[in-house]
Structure formats: C-alpha cells, structure tokens
Amino acid sequence: MITRAIGAGSLVRDLGNWQDTGDSRPAYRALADSIRLLVHDGRVPLGVALPSERELAAALSLSRTTVSAAYAALREDGYLRSRQGARSTVAVPARTGSDPVRPRTPAGAVIDLSNASLPAPAAEIEAAYAAALGSMSGYLVSHGMEPIGIGVLREVIARRYRERGLPTTPDQIMVTSGAQHAMRLLLGVLTDPGDRVVVDHPTYPNALEAIRRHGVRPVPVPVRPESGPHGGWDLDGLESAVRQTAARTAFLVPDFHNPTGLCLDEDGRRELNRIMRETRTTLVVDETMVDLWLDAPPPPPVAATAGGGSVVTVGSTGKSLWGGLRVGWIRADRDMIVRLAGARTAVDLGTPVMEQLAVAHLLSDVEDLLEDRREQLRIRRRALCDALDARLPDWEYTRGQGGMSLWARMPEAVSTALAAAAPSHGVLLAAGPRFGVQGAFERFVRLPYTQDVDRFDDAVAAMAGAYAQVASGRGADTAGLVV
C-alpha cells in the first residue's frame, strides 16, 4: 500500500516560529509538542509519513539527534506509528478510560450552535408553494417521475450558471433531493469501494460520512485558516496528495468553505483546474454556500476555468434558502448526466414535482431575498465576533468572506470534552473532530452565526463556562443542571 508523505518544506512552513516560545523546554520536546499541535489542528493529516530524520534536521538546521529525540517522544505519546523498513506515520493516541458522560439537559434549555442553518423566509416559502400548487395541473396528466428533474427548474438553474459566466444548458443539469443526495449519486458513479478521494481538511462532516459509507478513503489536504496566496488552500499539498495516492476524484468546497468561510481566489481556481486536468482527476465542487457571500461576491465558478478538465458542480437551496426545502442539483457534461440518470434508478425515481416547482418559482427572482439573508448573516456574524472578543479573548477564529460559521481555535485541545460538557451550561456545540479525519481538530470548534442576535452573548458565556470546566480537567460529569 502506498503511504502518502509530507515534505520537509511543508512541515517547516507549518511549524513556523516553533522555537520562539520563551520557555525552558529542550529543543526536542518543543519540536515534538509543535508537531503534536499540528496533528490536532489537522494541518498534518493522520496516516501521512513524516519527513525522514535527516531531511527534517537539514530543513530546520538542527542536529539529527534532536529530531530523532522528537520523533521518539511522539512515538511514546502515541502520535507516531512505526513499522520496520518504513517511515513513521502520523496517528492520534487511543483514548483511555470511558468517554465523557454527556450530561442530562432539560429540553429547550439550550442555545443550538451545532447547526449551521437559518430559519425559513416564511412568507416567500409559502408564496412559492402556493404558486407551485397553481401550476401543478400540467404535471398531473403524467406519471410525475422525472429522473433528471422538470424542465422549468433545470432551465432556471442553467440560466443562473450562465449569469455567473458558466455557459450551461438544461441538459447539463440533474435535479436531486438535496446536496447530500447528489453527493451519494456522484460517489456511486465516480468511485469504487477502496478508492481514494481528496477532501478539504476540515470539511463538511456529512460529506465525510457519505465517503466512508461508500467504502472510499478520504485523503485530507489542509485548508489553512491564516490564508495565503490562494485564500487558504494548500494547492501544492493538494497536487502532491493526488499524485501520491492516485486519487481519481476530489471533493472540495472552494466557495465560502464549510466550516471556515474561506473563498478560493480566481488564480487559485485556475491552478486547481490545472492540477485536476494534468492528473486526470474529476473535481466535484460543492457550491451550496456560493450565494452566502458577506464581504464580496465570489469569483466565477471553478468550472468556468476548467479548460478541458472534468469538473462537476453541486448546488442546493438548503443553506441559502431553507434546510427543509430538499432540492439540490448537479451541473456536469451531458455524458455524466446520462450516467447519473442510469445509476439513479437504483436509488430513487426523481425529486418531488411540488418541491421542484416551488424552487423554480423562488430562483426565478431570488436576488432581493438572498441579499436579505446575507444582511442577516452579516449582523449575526458581527454579534458573535463581539461576544467572543469580550468573553473568550484568547480564542482565535477565522472570519471568512462568507458562509454561516466561524472556525475557532482554542488554547487547549479539548473540543470533544467541550461539546460533551456544553449542554449542561446551556449551549449545544459540534466538536472539531466531526469536521476532520480520524480525530483531528481537537483544538477547534465550529461556531455558526445563525441564531438570533440577542442569543450570542448568552451562548458564548455558556461556552466560556464549559471551556473553563474542561480546560481545568474537572470533566463533564461535575457540571450542574441548567435551570
């Protein structure tokens, strides 16, 4: 089996000023601790091989003895696994003892920050369904099963792509029952069990779950919240990962990435397409957040600069309009749509016509509604940032250009314990490892700004209380009930 390796240059870049800590730890211990933090942050993916001791010593201008001692400390702590005749690979130590006890929580007593979604725009949704009901009669004379979707909705979706600079015809669109359904269909057509799929790291947890359930192995490539020349994406690392693992498919979220909110710039999109084209990798782009830009509109779609590469785009109404409106779509070339239609019959026979008509009505004239939604998110994002700055000033967070959440880094790697303790303090959280592969991101938590503005101060106060509890090592079972 091929083991993916991380280059010494990439590791040195991520380590940064690891020696400038001002403490008295020996150099080997400081190096080991810094690598351990990179593992918890997801910047050094699990399962990759670290550089050889000789390579890293040369890159850091250290003695090989120092690097050997650091690697030995990581092995002893469970962060490296060694096999005879092979490089050491990154791991996380097995947990000891029982998992934290989830405290009992009175129903309705908590603020839910585990879910990144807005309530429905009720008047607009009701009007859309009323319009859909009024136009149903033309479809009742048929069997009502549309494996690729009704023509009126496919035309509306194709027109929206054309307006964004991506020539599209209705026969390049398949309507699905949400983005998750689209993802499952694409996995069935593009991959076989045992294949590797390159993913952002962190990424949307339901995408990871779909990949795992299909028997495919995710290959994580870090998205760095501190940004960079291409808006946070390590494109050199991505190219290396694709070539080393022979992945045939990549699943990426370049438009207001979930959970960081980052957006890949136009130069980065061209470079991404070059990598996909030269490696003959099919790129699946998740655009479910594309309409939720808060600071500036996104660049043209990734597929618009494909230059002959194979790019499939997934969209949805779930994030921008309402999670209860289970309509998504796939934009691809005609041959791919035909393949997907053939595969779909084993899953379902089409998306409900009523929902498709409602979405066609909404998307035909949606810009004012989307701007209202964006303004709500801007105001809520500001309120959440203010609360974090006031109550948890030592937490660092990524304020992306759009999306629905902040990606916050804590001083201590206690995300799972924090999520377990938080309900008894009055808030629900999604632990960082849910957004990563095999235990990464214990220092992170996703914080959606989709609640009402007046709830964020209480929510962050509750988080601060839970964090003080778990960071001090008292454990979730000592928390009191919310009253």
N, C-alpha and C positions, 0 to 999 in steps of 0.2 A: 504494500500500500504506500502511495506517495505521501510524504509528510511535507506540509507547507512550512516554509522557513521565513522568518522575518530578518531583514538585512540589518547589519550593524548600524548603517547610517540612519535608517528609520528609527531604530531603538534609541540611538543617541539623541536624535531630534526630540523624541517624546520625553526623554529623561530631563531635558532642559538643564537648569542650574541645580542639579541634584545634590551637589556638594555644598552649596551655599545655604546651609540650614542653621548655622550658628550654634549647633550643639556639639557634644563631645563624642558622638558615636564614631567607632572606627570606620574607615572608608568602605570596607567590605559590607558592613552592616547597613550603612547609609545607601549603598548601591542596591542591596537586596531589598530594603524597605521601599525604595523608589520603584523598582520593578514590580514589587507586590502591589503597590498602589495603581500602577498602570494596568495590572491584571484586573483589579476591582473596578477600575474606570472603564474597562472594555477596550482600551487602546492597544493592549497586547492580547489578541484573541486566544481563547483556550484551544489547545491542540496544536498550536504552531511550535516550530522548533526555534529556540533562541540562537543567536549567532554563536559560533564556536568561541571558546575562551580566548583563543589567540586573536580572533577578529575583533572582539569587543574590547580587549585590552589595548589593541593598537588604536582603535577608534576613539577611546576615551583617554589615551596616553596614560594608562595605568599599568602596573605590573600584572603579569598573568596570575601571580599568586593571589592578588586582591580579587580579581574576577572569579577565580576558582573558589575562593572562600565565600564569595557572594552566592554563587550557584549552589554551593554545598548548603548554605543557610536556607536557601529557597527550597532545596530538596527536603531538608529536615522539617521545614514548616509545611510541606505538602504542596508547594506551588510549582514544583518541577517533578516530572516523572522521567526516569532514565531507563533505557534498555541497552543491553550490551551491543556495541557496534553501531549505535545510532545516537543522534543528538538528543539532548533533553528537551522534552516538550512541556508546554505550559499547562497547568492544571489549577484547580482550587482544592483545598483540603476538605476531606469528608467532614461533615458535621458530627459532633459528638453529643451524646445525650438526646433528650427528646426535643422536638421542635417547640418553639414558643407557644404557649397556650393562648389561643385567641379569646380575649375577654368577652363575656356576655355584654351585649349592648341593647338598651331599650329601643324598640322600634321607633323610628322617626326622630331620634335624638341626635343624629349626626349630620354633619355637612359632607356631602359626597364630592370629594376631589379625586375619585378613582375613575371617573367617566368624563371623557373629553367630548361633550356634545351640548348643543344649545336646545332649549325648548322650541317647539314648532312656532312659526309665524301663523297663528291660528286663523286669522281672517283670510290670508292668502291661500292656505291649505284648504279651508272649507270652500272657498270660491273655485279653486282648481277642481275639487271633486264634484262640485255642482256642474261645472262646465263639462267635465268628463261624462257625468251621467246623462247630460243633454245630448252628447254626441255618440252614445253607445249603440243607438239603434242600427247604425250602419254596419256594426260588427256582429250583431245578434243573429244574422242570417247565415253566418259561417260557423265552423266548429270552434273558433276562438283560440286555437292553439297556434302561436306564432314563434317558432324556434329561434328566429333571429330578431324578432320584435316587429311592431307595427310600423308601417312606412312613414306615418306622420311624425313619430318620435325620432326615427332614425334620420329623417331629413333635418329636424330641428337640431339634433346633436351634431350632424355633419356641418350644418351651417355655422354653428358656434366654433368648430375647429377652423373652418375657413376664415372666419373673422379674426382668429388668432394667428393667421399666417400659415396654416397647415391645410393644403388642398385635400378635401375629403368628400367622398360620395356616400350616399346612404348604404350602398352595398359593401362598404368597408366598416360598417357598424353592426355589432350584435348587442341587443339589449339583454341584460341579465337581472337577476333578483338581488341586486346589491354588488358591491365590490368584492366581498368575500366569496360570493358565488362565482364571480368572474375569475378570481384567483384559483379556485379549485378546478374550474374548466381548463384554464391555461396550464396548470400543473399536469393535468391528465394528458394534454396534447403535447406539451413540450418536454416532459421529463419521464423517466422510468425510475422505479424504486432503486435506490443506491446511487443515483446521480447526485452531483453537487450543484448547488445554486448559490451564487454570490448574493449577499444581502448587506444593506447598511447595518452598522452596529453603533448605536442602538437602532431598533426599528420597531414597527408596529407589531405588538405581540400576537394578534390574530393571524398575521401573515406567517410568523414563525410556526404557529401551531398548525396551520394548513400545510406548510412544508414538511413538518415532522410527520403528520398523519399520512401524507402521501409516500412516506418512506424515503424522502430525499434529505440529503445532508446540507444544512446551511453552512456557507463559508463566510464568516463575518469579516467585513472590512470597516475599520473605524471611521466614523464621522466625528471630526474634532470640533467641539463647540467653540474653541477660540478662533475658529475660522481660518483663513488663509487665502492663497491666491484664487482658489476656486470655491470659496464660500463654505469651507469645512470638509469637503470630500477629499480623501487621500487617493487621488487618481493614479499615482504611481503604485501605491499599495494595491489598488483595485486591479491594475493591469498585471501586477505580479501574481495576485491571487488567482486570476483567471487562467494565466499561463501555467502556473504550477499545479493547479488542481484539475485542469482540463474541463472546467465547468462549461456547460453548454447554454446555461441560462443565468441571467442576473435579474434580481428583483430589487429595484431602487425607488426611493421616494425623494426626487430632487426638488419638488415644488412644495415648500413650507413643510419640510420633513417632520414626521411624527416620530419622536417627541420633541425635537429641538427647535422646530420652526424655521430652520435654515433653508436657504434657497440657492441652488447651484446657478452660478452666473453663466452668461452666454458663451464665454471662452471655454468654461468647464464643460458645457454641453457639447461643444464641438470636439473637445478632447475625449470625452466619454464615448461619443459616437465613433471616433477613430479607433479607440480600443476595441469596442464591440465589433466593428467591421473587420479589423485585422485579425482578431481572434475567432471570428465567425460565431460569436455568441449572440443569442437572442436576448434583447433587453426588454424587460417588462417594466414600464414606468407607471407608478401609482400617482395619479393626478387628483386623488379625492380631496386634497386640500387646495387645489390651484386657485379657486375663487376666493380664498380667505387670505388674500394679501392685505397687510395692515400698513406697511410703510411705503411700498412701491409695488406696482404690478410686476409679475414675473416676466422673464424673457420668453421668446417664442417657445412653443413646445419642443421637447427633446427630439421628437420625430421629425420636426421641420428641418433639422440639420443633419439628418441621418446619412445622407449621401450614399445611399445604396445599402446601408446596414439594415438589419432586421429589428425594428422597434415596434412593440405592441404597447398601447396605452390603455389604462384602465381609469374610468371615471365613475362618479356616483353622486347622488343627491343627499347621501346620508349625513355628511358633515356640513355641507354648505346650506342645506335647506332643512331637513329633518330626518333623524335616525329612523323614525317609523315609516318613512317613505322608502320602501325597499326596492329601489330601482337603480341599477348601475349599467355600465356598458363597456364594451371592448372596441377599440379602434385599431384595425390591423389591415394588412393587404387582403385582397379578395380570397386568395387561396387559403389563408389562415382562417378567415370567417367560415369558409366551406368546411374545413377540417373541424372547427369548433362545433358547427351545427351538427355534423355527423356524430361527434362524441357526446353532444348534449342529450341525445335521446335516451342515454343510459342514466341520466341524472334527473331531468325533468323535460317537460314539453313546451316550456315558454313562461314568460313573465306575465302575470295577470293583466288583462287588457285595461281594466279600470285604472290601475295604477299608472300604466303607460300613458293613457290619455291625460291623466292629471298632471304628470310630469311634462308632457308635451305642452300643455297649457301654461304651466309655470315657466318653463325655459324659453317660451316664445317671447316673453317680455319680463326678464328677471333682474335687470341691472339695478334698478332702484331698490328692490328687495335685498339684493346682495350687498349693496352699499350700506343699507340699514344694519344688516348683520355684521358687517365689518366694523361699523362705528360702535356697535355694542361691544364687540371684542376689544377694540382699542381702549375703551373706557374701563372695561373689566381688567384688561392686562395692566393698565396703569395702577388700578387699585390693589391688585395682587402684588405688584412690584413694591409699592409703597409699604404695604404691610410686611413684606419680607425684609425690606431695608430697616424698618423700625424694630422688628421683633427677632429677627434672625440675621443680624448683620454679618456674621461670619460664614453664612452660606453664600455660595456663588451660583449664579444662574445665567443661562443662555437666554437672551432676549432676541429671539429670531425675528425675521422680517414679516412673519405671518403665522398662520396656523391657529391652534387653540390652546397651547400649553407652553410653560417654561420647563426647562430641563435643569434641575437644581442639584448642585454638588455639595454634600455635607462634609464637615471636617472628619467625621468618623464613618467607617464602613458598617453602618447599622440599618440599612434600608429595610431588609426583611423584618427585623425586630421592630423597627419603627411602624411599619404597616400593621404589624400584629398588635402593637400597643395603642395605636392612634384611635381606634373606635371608642375605647373607654374614656378618651379625653374629648371626644366629640367630633371626630373627623375620620373619613374613610380615605385611604391612600392606596395607590398602586405602586408596589415596591419596584425599584430599579431593575432587579434581575428579570422581571417579566419582559423587559424590552431587550434582553440580551440572550446570549447563548451560554448555557452551562454555568450559571452562577455569576456572570459578570454584572457590574454596575451596582455593587453593594453600597457605594458611596453616593448613589444618585436616586432621585425620586422625580417623577413627572407630576407637575402641578398645573392642571387645567385652569384657565380663567374663564370658565363658562357659567359660574354661579352668579347670583345677583351681587351687585357691587357691595351692598351693606353686609355681606356674609364673609368677606375675605379676612377682615381683621380678626373675627372670631375663629375662623378656620386656621389662620396662621398662629394665633395664640394657642390653640389646641395642639397644633403641630409642635410648637416650641415646648409645651409641657411634656408631650410624648417623647420628644427628642432628648430633653433633659433626663428623662427617666431611663431610656435605653442607653444613652451615651455614658451614664454613670454606672451602668451594669446592674441595675436593680431588677430588670426583667419585666415582662408584660404582666405577670400574674400578681404584681403588687399594686396595680392601678385601681383606683376607686371607680365606682359606677358613676355614670353621668346622671345628674338629677335636674 
